[in-house]
Amino acid sequence: MATPASSQLLPLELIDKCVGSKIHIIMKSDKEIVGTLLGFDDFVNMVLEDVTEFENTAEGRRVTKLDQILLNGNNITMLIPGGEGPDVI
């Protein structure tokens, strides 16, 4: 009996599938970013548009809207394809 070939998806291939769609990014700092991924490079530096930045501060959660950003991939902890961002209470 033959076993089915296992398909393998590499990290950069997954990110490539996200180009043009929403992505939720958790940063090393107390920031989370949600936006539409326009492109990225081998270092996972990203260009995003229609961005919402969520930052936890001592005063509470701060929400900032940005048209377009270039995000340094060195500061990214986790990427969530199609993510809607943190729940705002």
C-alpha positions as CSV (number, residue, x, y, z in Angstrom):
1,M,0.0,0.0,0.0
2,A,1.5,3.4,-1.0
3,T,1.6,6.3,1.4
4,P,0.4,9.7,0.2
5,A,3.2,12.2,-0.5
6,S,3.4,14.6,2.4
7,S,3.2,18.3,1.3
8,Q,5.6,20.7,2.9
9,L,5.0,24.4,3.2
10,L,8.1,26.5,4.1
11,P,7.7,29.7,6.2
12,L,8.4,32.1,3.3
13,E,6.0,30.2,1.1
14,L,3.2,30.8,3.7
15,I,4.0,34.5,3.9
16,D,4.0,34.7,0.1
17,K,0.4,33.2,0.1
18,C,-0.6,36.1,2.4
19,V,0.4,38.9,-0.1
20,G,-2.7,41.0,-0.8
21,S,-4.5,39.8,2.3
22,K,-4.8,40.8,6.0
23,I,-2.2,39.7,8.4
24,H,-1.9,40.1,12.2
25,I,1.7,40.6,13.5
26,I,2.8,40.3,17.1
27,M,6.0,42.2,17.8
28,K,8.7,41.7,20.4
29,S,7.6,44.9,22.1
30,D,4.0,45.4,23.5
31,K,2.7,46.1,19.9
32,E,0.5,44.2,17.6
33,I,0.0,45.3,14.0
34,V,-2.8,44.4,11.6
35,G,-2.7,45.3,7.9
36,T,-2.7,44.2,4.3
37,L,0.6,42.7,3.2
38,L,1.9,44.3,0.1
39,G,5.3,42.5,0.0
40,F,8.3,41.2,1.9
41,D,11.9,40.2,1.5
42,D,14.1,37.2,2.7
43,F,14.6,38.9,6.0
44,V,10.8,39.2,6.5
45,N,10.9,43.0,6.3
46,M,7.3,43.8,5.3
47,V,5.4,46.6,3.5
48,L,1.8,46.9,4.8
49,E,-1.1,49.2,4.0
50,D,-4.3,50.1,5.8
51,V,-2.5,49.4,9.1
52,T,-3.8,49.5,12.6
53,E,-1.2,49.4,15.4
54,F,-2.2,48.3,18.9
55,E,0.1,49.2,21.7
56,N,-0.3,48.3,25.4
57,T,0.8,51.2,27.6
58,A,0.6,52.1,31.3
59,E,-2.4,54.3,30.4
60,G,-4.2,51.5,28.5
61,R,-4.4,50.4,24.9
62,R,-3.4,52.9,22.3
63,V,-4.7,52.4,18.7
64,T,-3.0,54.1,15.8
65,K,-4.1,54.1,12.1
66,L,-1.4,54.3,9.4
67,D,-1.7,54.3,5.6
68,Q,1.5,52.4,4.9
69,I,4.5,51.1,6.8
70,L,7.8,49.3,6.3
71,L,8.2,46.8,9.2
72,N,11.6,45.5,10.2
73,G,11.4,41.7,10.3
74,N,13.9,41.5,13.1
75,N,11.2,42.7,15.6
76,I,8.5,40.2,14.6
77,T,7.6,37.4,17.0
78,M,4.5,35.8,15.3
79,L,2.5,36.2,12.1
80,I,-1.1,35.2,11.9
81,P,-2.5,35.0,8.3
82,G,-6.0,36.6,8.0
83,G,-5.8,37.8,11.6
84,E,-8.3,40.5,12.7
85,G,-6.2,41.8,15.5
86,P,-6.7,41.9,19.3
87,D,-10.2,42.3,20.7
88,V,-10.8,45.9,21.7
89,I,-12.8,46.1,25.0
